């Protein structure tokens, strides 16, 4: 271990903050919450220091508003840019589409081509509807399920976005969504009449789902869940979920917004050999372009015609073209195997770096959706210091890593060397008890919060 020396790091004064941080202060005056996506709030990673805004992104390199260049070893567009930033093949296809016109009184033929490709990849499905983001696509899927079953209640597992149908679970006496990836989600603005329509169960806890089914069997419209995320399914768990849905007539909806195209070309449920009635895709399917798809059996999907689901921007050209180019390259280049290899390298590197300095580091998640935590009473503070140190070394880094096709082995090797150095400094700070003095700003926040909260 490095020689221990007492150390103090001055805080970043307002006048010396980056252009991105200064712009963020302006943004908070005009944009409620500061950003459009909670996951992009700098307070979640490195308050007062995170670059916040980018001028350019290419491959894995991100240039901020001050011209500083960082390698992204964190979220890669919150998992959307599976091929890397500004992939030339995808961007080239979109630029050609722009030249042809992205909106018209008539429909784009690419939407039919994409539907055929998605159904080819998922032979259990026959029909597709489109949207532009994951949250609205999940709301569409639930609407279709309710229209199909003529029922209202939803059993769900995991995190599924901002929709009323989902946040309704927090209208009771307790925050039922806590423990489903993101705690503290407030249901303000969700009609109180939706109370008692959404019921959570935990992954691999089949008895929790059975209890919901027993109590609401004849009113259950859908069972909504990610087929896999952090945990492996227990033997028979997903099969029992499928059986319960079939038995009750509920629609089984797999939320593949995060997991699709990260372990195979298509949904991860293909590897698990459990077929839903509906699967929902977004994020990686179009490498960062706004695009989402609701894929399902013709029997269930045709119920979309019994309700009103329609929007102008779902008919534009760029999304389908980007998705076609992304999926074709993903399949041709076997991108999933690359993501798995790179992700496993990083997971192993985190573990080794922790062991070297005597940290208990908990590493978890699919290799293409990896995350870690320093198991310490000041774990959040230590992770904040980690992100600060890594930023100083030229990396966007936090407790998650979503690999892309643009990440090469040498990128990982250099990153893990920087991780090891950062862990040495953190271990030194813990030994001296001066973590607070080394931080240049407050520690990161976790979960949902108002920017006015301290």
Secondary structure, DSSP 8 states (H G I E B T S, - for coil): -------------GGGS-HHHHHHHHHHHHSTTSSSSGGG-GGGT-TTTS---EEEEEBTEEEETTS-EEEE-S-TTTTT-TT-BT-HHHHHHHHHHHHH-S--SS--THHHHHHHHHHHHSTT--EEEEESSHHHHHHHHHHHHHHHHT--EEEEES---S-HHHHGGGGSSS-TTTTSSS-----TTS-GGGTTSEEE--TT-HHHHHHHHHHHGGGEEEEEE-S-SSS---TTHHHHHHHHHHHHT-EEEEE-TTTTTTSSSS-THHHHT---SEEEE-GGGGTTSS-EEEEE-HHHHGGGGGS----GGGG-SHHHHHHHHHHHHHHHTTHHHHHHHHHHHHHHHHHHHHHHHT--EEEES-GGGEEEEE-STTHHHHHHHHHHHHHHTTEE--SEE---TT--HHHHHHHHHHHHHHHHHHHHHHHHT-HHHH-SS-----SS--TT--
